[in-house]
Amino acid sequence: MRKVLLTLFAAACVASAASAQTSASDYEVIHEKDTIWNFGYNDVNLYSRKMHRIDITYLSKDHEGNDVTLSGYVAIPYDIYNGSQPCDGILLYNHYTQMHKEFAPTNGYSIGEDFVMANPLSPNYIVVSSDFQGFGVTVDMPQAYCYGDCNGQASVDMLLAARKLLDDRNMSQGKFLFNAGYSSGGYDAIATQRVRDMHYSDEIVFDKTFTGGAPFDLLEACRYYIEHKDDANIDVVCMPMVLDVFNQIANLGFTYDQMFKEPYNVKFQDWIASRTFSNAAVMDSLEGKTLSEIVNDNFLNTSSEEYNMLRQVVKSKSLANDWTPDFSQRYYVMHLVRDNTVPASSGREFLRFLSKFTYEDSSERPFMKSLVPERTRLQTNFVVPDYHHTIVGGIIFYLNLAATLSAYPVMYYDGELNTHYADLVEDATIMGIIQKLEEKGYDVRGAVQKLTNGGTGGSFFDVLAKIENTLNNLGTNTTEVLQIADDSGLEILDLIQLYQYLTTPPDAESANQGFFDEAETVVRKSETEPCLTDYYQQYLYNWLQENNVNIFDQPE
């Protein structure tokens, strides 16, 4: 009997110890209130929405991989909270760059998510957002700016804690789950997707990850900044932030005097350490300054020992390391073509990263770039040639996100794409539209030839050359147009074939050959001479090389 009692006592102790351990999804409510989110700019509010915000603490990992208690919020539209409106899903939102401690999400500062939720579309989603390390209850810790492992884990753990909170309150979480962020928040959204793919694929399935203006490749961003170190039109806060944060959390040992020139050695220490300066105040102080006026020369020299120390630690924390993306996931990737805060070339590296993967049993790529959603797992939007990262880029991103959140409950039912919408999407290509019109009796090619006096204007590249002056007057050029086409998934060969079709007389022997038959559009090579598309392809690569443009892989 004594042995049985001892066994029962030991079992009870084990059970008690197990129940006392904190799991990653545990949370504690620290604050709860009703609040108002507004849609507008510069204190001009066009639309408002009442929200119920629940601030919590939860367990995650810090920049060194140790347990840490972070804070975040669960924001519920009030009509969902009071039961008058059903919930469509959850938006896991990653906030963009902040410097002032009062601008943490749990301090009531909405930084983009208000644009998404408080607009006439009124998406019926619960918003979940982490303060991230360095804000909220961890304000005394180093900020983990663009530190992927730490912020990705923080966002995932915040989602798990929010799910438990909603379950405990018997609140619906809806069908859909989106992961999103803009600027450094876009970087953190990618980091969140990476952590999910590597460790939580059975627990978390995102319907789509939305990322905009993100510095996916920090080294490419630094290369761009260094290349433009004397350009006063480039916003110069990002590289100093990367330099300062990675120096702190990777213990590189540089002093502010070693990193920054006077008076910025003192200014940056105060800006970052005190957490009492807003983004706007810092940007105003740096307006018109160049990177070479702020950062010490050794960090702007890619051959220096100091820069190589930074390069090694940034490279070791690259989001591309050890990550094979889950092919079932979807992405929306947006960037302004001439972004003067986060270079488009850094964001473009994310397109290249995703595009390189192929299915194991074929050479087909799961992530094919396209402007058209639902035709692809990699929807891209690199078509706006503007500089204004925050105002123009941010508004475009948040409105696209709001539109998608609102459209999904209509586009999908029972987890399947609406068949009518799917049929429309299937034909949503230029050649597909032309084919449908011609099947209905509209002579598209005849109309084009009539408008162009019945003849071709020369080769595809002759036409590009002829419109160069027009493009210049519009503030762009042929190189940029080709880059935009490539970023947007518009294959140059498809454009060439479209041009050939529209400018070829109907009675020509090859008038219709290869344009509607997928098997015929494959680039072919003759043993004696290349076919026409091969010639154009090689012409294009030669032309791009002569103009120092590298946007395509060299053809085999």
C-alpha positions, 0 to 999 in steps of 0.5 A: 500500500505504501508503494502505491501511495508513493507512486500516486504521490510521484505522479501527482508531483509530475502532473503539477510540475507539468501544469506549472510550465508555461507553454508558447500559447499561454498569455496574460491580459494586461489591458483591455479597452474600446478604441477608435481606428481612423482612415486618413492622413495628417489628422484628416479622417475619412472613415472610422471604426470602433475596435475592442483591443486586448493587450496581452503578454506571452512567451517567445524567444529573444535575439539570443534564443532565450525565453522572453516575455513579449507583449502584443494586442488582439484587436477585434472590430466592435461589431464582431466583438458584440456578435452582430457581425460574423468573423471572416478571419485573422490578420497577423500584422507586423508593424513597420519601423518605429523609434519612439517607445510610445508608438508600440502597438500596445500603447494604442498607436495604429501603424497601418492596420488602421488603413486596412480595417477602418475604410468603407470596405470594413474587412471583418477580421481580427487583427493580431500584432506583436510589439516585438522585442524592444517595445512594450514590456521589453522597451529596455531591451535592444530593438530587433530591427530586421532581425528575422529569427527573433521577430518571426518567432515573436509574430508566430508566438503572438498568433498562437497566444491570440488563438488561445485567447479567442478560444478561451472566450468562445470567439470565432476565428473565421476561415481565413488567415493572412500574414502581412507587413510593410517596410521593415514589417514586410521583412518581418512578415517574410520572417514569420512565413519562414518560421511557419514553414520551418517549424509550424506548418501543421499548426498554421496555414496562411491564405496569403502573405502580403509584403510590401517595400521590404528589405528582404536582402539586407546586404543588397540594400546596403550595397545600394545605399553605399553606391548612392552614399552621396545622393541626398535624395535617398532616405538615409535612416535604414542603413544606420538602423541596420548598422546600430541594431546588428552591432548591438544584438550581434555584439560586434563591439563598435562604438557610436564614434566608430560608426557615425560621424559627428554630430550623428555619433551622439544623435543616433545614440540618443535617437535609438537608446532613449526611445523618445524620438519619433520617426518623423523627428529623426527623418526631419533631422536627416532631410537633405543629408547624405549617407557619406555625411552620417556614416564613417567611411569604413562602413561605406567601403565594402573592402574594409574590415569593419564592413566585412564584420557587418556583412558576415553577421547580416549574411548569417541572419539572412532570411534565405538561409536554410529555407525551402518555402512551402509550395502550398503558400501564396504571396503578394509582393509589392514595391515601388520601382524607384523607392528612395527608402528601401531599394526595389533591388532588395525587394526584387531579390525575394522574387528571385529567391521564390522563383528559383524553386521547382517541384521535385518531380518536374522543372515547373516552378510553383512560384511564377510571377504574375500581376493577376491574383489566383493565377499564381502563388506569387502575385507581384506589383512592381509597376508604380515608378514612384519614390515615396515609400511611406505615402504612396507605397504605404497607401497602395499596399494597405488598400490592396490588402484591405481589398483582398481581405474583403474579397476572399469571403466572396471569391471562396466558399467551402475552401474552393475558389468561386468557379465563375471567378476562376473562369474569368481568371483563367482567361485574364491574359492579353492573348486569352482576351484577344482569343475570346474576342476573336471567337466572338467575331471581333477582328482584333488583329484587323483593327490593330492593322487598320489603325497602324495602316496595315503594316508592321512597324518593324521588330519588337525592339525597333518599336521600343527604340521608336518610343524611347523619346516618349518614355523619356518624356514620361519620366521612364525609359526602355530599360525600366519598362523591361524591368517592370515587365519582368517584375510583373511576370510579363514574359518578354517572349509573350510580348514579342509573340503578341506583337508579331500576331497583331502585326502579321497579315491574316493570310501569312503562312504562320499567322496563327501558328503557336499563339493559342497552342501552348505546345507550339509556344515552346522555344525551339532550336533548329540544328542549322539556325535558331528560330525567330524567338531564339533570335529575339531572346539572344538579341534581348540579352545582348541589349541588356548586357550592353546597357548593364542591366541584369534582370534575366538569367542567361539562356542555355 
